[in-house]
Amino acid sequence: MNQHFIIRQEQPEDIQTITKVIKEAFANKPYSKQKEHLIVDELRKTQKLFLSMVAVQEDKVVGYAAFSPALINGYFNGWYGLGPIAVLPTFQHQGIGGALIRAGLIEMKYRKTRGVVLIDPLNYRNYYRLLGFRLLEHSFASKIRGAVLVAPFIQPITIGKVAYDKAFFIK
């Protein structure tokens, strides 16, 4: 399989395909309620989708990563949450997800954000460390079980209770 792909920001014509990519990526995953595409739709609808990246191979969207505002101790202060991240099953384990995250982090730094947080409910922290995240010892996630990892761009690092947007809790 051709492993050449490009990473770029979402275009309006990508939206339907992004939904399909997210649905396929999370289908049959025991940890998923298969609502990740609804999260992205809600973030987009409420204008909280700060950065939306796609991986494209041969003119086909094969991967996706979203960045949206995160609350620290109940307030937004320049930190953004990563997720959902999705790669079509037939394109997984080819470096696409990591490339999406790396490109997103570069863009987030360019946009002068404080940094990116990631709530890691599946305990992939070693993988995320390779991408530039580190464990934030004294922080904890609100409503989602998992370690809080950060990729800080500006010091000091805010610590405390991390919460993703209410779109992540669609019933």
Secondary structure, DSSP 8 states (H G I E B T S, - for coil): -----EEEE--GGGHHHHHHHHHHHHTT-TT--S-HHHHHHHHHHTT---EEEEEEETTEEEEEEEEEE-EETTB-SSEEEEEEEEE-GGGTTSSHHHHHHHHHHHHHHHTT-SEEEEEETT--HHHHHHTT-EE-TT-EESSS-SEEEEEESSSS---SEEE--GGGG--
